[in-house]
């Protein structure tokens, strides 16, 4: 069975792609994006398989 680790990542609206590309390069997969604490920010939920 695959075990997962998760991360919550703040996203700035003007740099969303760059931030997600950086996390993706480290093996993280985007699960969901929700509104952040202010209009300029979003929150991304990421996951990746946990290393044994």
C-alpha positions as CSV (number, residue, x, y, z in Angstrom):
1,X,0.0,0.0,0.0
2,X,1.3,3.5,-0.9
3,X,1.9,5.8,2.0
4,X,1.6,9.5,1.4
5,X,3.0,12.7,2.8
6,X,1.2,16.0,2.5
7,X,2.1,19.7,2.4
8,X,0.0,22.9,2.7
9,X,1.6,25.6,0.5
10,X,0.7,29.3,0.4
11,X,0.4,30.5,-3.2
12,X,0.7,34.1,-4.3
13,X,-1.8,34.8,-7.2
14,X,0.9,36.5,-9.3
15,X,3.4,33.6,-9.0
16,X,1.1,30.5,-8.9
17,X,2.7,28.6,-11.8
18,X,6.2,29.2,-10.7
19,X,5.5,28.0,-7.1
20,X,3.6,24.9,-8.4
21,X,6.3,24.1,-10.9
22,X,9.0,24.2,-8.1
23,X,7.0,21.8,-5.9
24,X,6.2,19.5,-8.9
25,X,9.9,19.3,-9.7
26,X,10.4,17.9,-6.1
27,X,7.8,15.2,-6.8
28,X,4.7,16.9,-5.2
29,X,1.3,16.5,-6.9
30,X,-1.4,19.2,-6.6
31,X,-4.5,17.8,-4.9
32,X,-6.6,21.0,-4.3
33,X,-6.4,24.8,-4.3
34,X,-8.6,26.8,-1.9
35,X,-9.0,30.5,-1.2
36,X,-6.4,31.9,1.3
37,X,-6.7,34.4,4.1
38,X,-6.8,37.4,1.7
39,X,-7.6,38.0,-2.0
40,X,-4.0,37.9,-3.1
41,X,-3.3,34.5,-1.7
42,X,-4.4,30.9,-2.3
43,X,-3.6,27.7,-0.4
44,X,-2.5,24.6,-2.3
45,X,-2.7,21.1,-0.8
46,X,0.1,18.8,-2.2
47,X,0.9,15.1,-1.8
48,X,3.7,12.7,-2.8
49,X,4.5,9.1,-2.0
50,X,6.4,8.8,1.3
51,X,9.9,7.4,1.0
52,X,10.4,4.1,2.7
